[in-house]
């Protein structure tokens, strides 16, 4: 009985309120945007950010007709114009989710910070992604069977301050979106050496290398001058004897 009454009500609604199709004036009010500029993805692997510029079309009705014409193969050339009313938006992009293995060598006592998401976390929100870490103690590897679960207090980054020798190994970061789709995996291999074993100050090492190079050039110049002086002296001595 209730089903019959419901069907009767629906029939009366359709009779007294038939669906109204949009006329030409309504089509002109449709707002259409077109992407006029798009930047490359901010990173070559893992999640990145792409900046796009969208502008309104001046004649939305003509744009709809052209789209239908191109679909039917009757129109080729575009007659619509883009207005100067534009907006900029940022969208996430993904070229390749596997980022491979990266290594670094540090000395004990330094601060080590590894950022897994970077600018994406700031642009897309802290709770848009699922981040997990794993750790292979004491070895540099990308063999996933050697990793164990590891907890990073800051979630999106790993901070070792100060770093110790027992922190050496490989850290793996996995990022998933809200649909559990993997969007990034990266391995960080960290070698930790005691202080004094190796000098990692690149600037001072480069300065000393340049200083040694300059000293070697000066020595070569002095040696050449001495040889020239010796040859000239022998030549003059030989001529004096002949005379």
C-alpha positions in Angstrom: 0.0 0.0 0.0 2.8 2.4 0.9 4.6 1.6 -2.3 1.5 2.4 -4.4 1.1 5.8 -2.7 4.7 6.6 -3.3 4.5 5.8 -7.0 1.3 7.9 -7.2 3.1 10.9 -5.6 6.0 10.6 -8.0 3.7 10.4 -11.0 1.8 13.6 -9.9 5.1 15.4 -9.4 6.2 14.5 -12.9 2.9 15.6 -14.4 2.7 19.0 -12.7 6.5 19.8 -12.6 8.1 18.5 -15.8 11.9 18.8 -16.1 13.0 22.0 -17.8 15.9 22.0 -20.1 18.5 24.8 -20.0 18.1 27.3 -22.8 20.7 29.3 -24.7 20.8 32.0 -22.0 21.6 29.4 -19.3 24.4 28.0 -21.4 26.0 31.5 -21.6 26.1 31.6 -17.8 28.3 28.5 -17.5 31.7 29.4 -16.2 34.6 27.6 -17.9 38.3 27.8 -17.0 41.3 26.7 -19.1 44.8 26.0 -17.9 47.1 28.5 -19.5 50.3 27.7 -17.8 51.7 24.7 -15.8 55.1 24.3 -14.2 57.1 21.1 -14.1 56.8 18.8 -11.1 59.0 20.2 -8.3 60.7 16.8 -7.8 61.8 14.0 -10.1 60.7 11.2 -7.8 58.1 10.9 -5.1 55.4 13.5 -4.3 55.9 17.0 -5.7 54.0 20.2 -6.3 52.9 21.6 -9.7 51.8 25.2 -10.1 49.0 25.9 -12.6 47.4 29.1 -13.9 43.7 28.9 -14.8 41.9 31.7 -16.6 38.2 32.2 -17.4 37.0 32.0 -21.0 35.2 35.1 -22.2 32.6 33.2 -24.2 31.6 30.0 -22.5 28.8 29.2 -25.0 31.2 29.4 -28.0 33.7 27.2 -26.1 31.0 24.6 -25.5 30.0 24.6 -29.2 33.7 24.3 -30.2 34.2 21.4 -27.9 31.1 19.6 -29.3 32.3 20.5 -32.8 35.8 19.1 -32.3 34.2 15.9 -30.9 32.1 15.6 -34.0 34.9 16.6 -36.3 33.2 19.7 -37.7 35.4 22.5 -36.1 39.1 22.8 -35.9 40.1 26.4 -35.2 39.5 27.8 -31.8 37.5 31.1 -31.7 37.2 31.5 -28.0 39.3 34.1 -26.1 40.8 33.8 -22.7 40.1 36.6 -20.2 42.6 38.3 -17.9 40.7 37.0 -14.8 43.0 34.2 -13.7 43.9 32.3 -10.5 46.9 30.2 -9.5 46.5 26.8 -7.8 49.0 24.1 -6.6 48.3 20.5 -7.3 50.3 17.4 -6.3 52.2 15.5 -9.0 53.9 12.2 -9.2 56.5 11.2 -11.8 58.1 8.2 -10.1 57.5 6.8 -6.6 60.8 5.0 -6.3 63.6 7.4 -5.3 66.4 4.9 -4.8 69.3 4.9 -2.3 71.2 8.0 -1.2 74.2 8.0 1.2 75.9 10.4 3.5 79.0 10.2 5.8 79.0 12.2 9.1 81.0 12.2 12.3 79.7 11.6 15.8 78.1 14.6 17.5 76.7 16.2 14.3 73.0 16.9 13.7 71.5 14.7 11.0 68.0 15.6 9.6 66.3 13.7 6.8 63.2 15.3 5.3 60.9 12.7 3.7 58.1 15.0 2.4 59.5 18.5 2.4 57.3 21.1 0.7 54.5 18.7 0.0 53.6 18.4 3.7 53.4 22.2 4.0 51.3 22.6 0.8 48.9 19.6 1.0 48.5 19.3 4.8 49.9 17.2 7.6 47.1 14.6 7.6 46.8 14.0 3.9 49.5 11.3 3.9 50.6 8.2 5.8 54.3 8.0 6.5 56.2 5.0 7.8 59.9 4.4 8.6 62.0 1.3 8.6 65.6 0.8 9.6 68.4 -1.7 8.7 71.0 -1.4 11.5 74.7 -1.1 10.6 74.5 -1.7 6.8 74.0 0.3 3.6 71.4 -1.7 1.6 68.1 -1.5 -0.3 67.2 -5.2 0.5 63.7 -4.8 2.1 64.0 -8.1 3.9 66.7 -6.6 6.2 64.5 -3.7 7.5 62.6 -3.5 10.8 60.0 -1.0 11.8 61.4 2.3 13.2 59.5 5.1 14.9 60.2 8.7 13.9 58.7 11.2 16.5 58.3 13.9 13.9 56.7 11.5 11.4 57.7 13.4 8.2 61.4 13.7 9.0 64.1 11.9 10.9 66.3 13.8 13.3 69.5 12.4 15.0 70.9 15.0 17.3 73.6 14.2 18.2 74.2 11.3 15.9 76.0 8.3 17.4 78.0 5.4 15.8 75.2 3.0 16.7 72.8 5.1 14.5 74.7 4.0 11.4 72.7 2.1 8.8 69.9 2.6 6.2 66.7 4.4 6.9 63.7 3.7 4.5 60.8 6.1 4.3 57.5 5.1 2.7 54.7 7.5 1.9 51.1 6.5 1.1 48.1 8.7 0.3 44.7 8.4 2.0 43.8 5.6 -0.4 46.8 3.6 0.8 48.5 4.1 -2.6 52.3 4.2 -2.3 53.6 7.5 -3.6 57.2 7.6 -2.4 59.9 5.3 -1.2 63.5 6.5 -0.5 66.5 4.9 1.2 69.0 6.9 3.2 72.3 5.2 4.0 74.2 6.9 6.8 77.9 6.2 7.7 78.9 7.5 11.1 82.7 7.9 11.8 84.4 8.9 15.1 85.7 12.5 15.2 89.2 12.8 13.8 89.1 9.8 11.5 88.3 11.9 8.5 88.1 15.6 7.8 84.7 16.4 6.2 85.3 20.1 6.0 85.2 20.5 2.2 86.0 24.3 2.2 89.2 24.0 4.2 90.3 20.8 2.3 89.8 22.7 -1.0 91.8 25.7 0.3 94.7 23.4 1.3 94.6 21.6 -2.0 94.8 25.0 -3.9 97.6 26.1 -1.6 99.6 22.9 -2.3 98.9 23.3 -6.1 100.2 26.9 -6.0 103.4 25.9 -4.1 104.0 23.1 -6.6 103.7 25.7 -9.5 106.1 28.0 -7.8 108.6 25.2 -7.3 108.4 24.3 -11.0 109.0 27.9 -11.9 112.1 28.1 -9.7 113.4 24.8 -11.0 113.0 26.0 -14.6 114.8 29.3 -13.8 117.7 27.4 -12.2 118.0 25.1 -15.1 118.1 28.0 -17.6 120.7 29.8 -15.5 122.9 26.6 -15.3 122.7 26.1 -19.1 123.6 29.7 -19.8 126.5 29.6 -17.4 127.9 26.4 -19.0 127.5 28.0 -22.5 129.4 31.1 -21.5 132.1 29.1 -19.7 132.6 27.0 -22.9 133.0 30.1 -25.0 135.5 31.7 -22.6 137.6 28.5 -22.8 137.5 28.5 -26.6 138.6 32.1 -26.7 
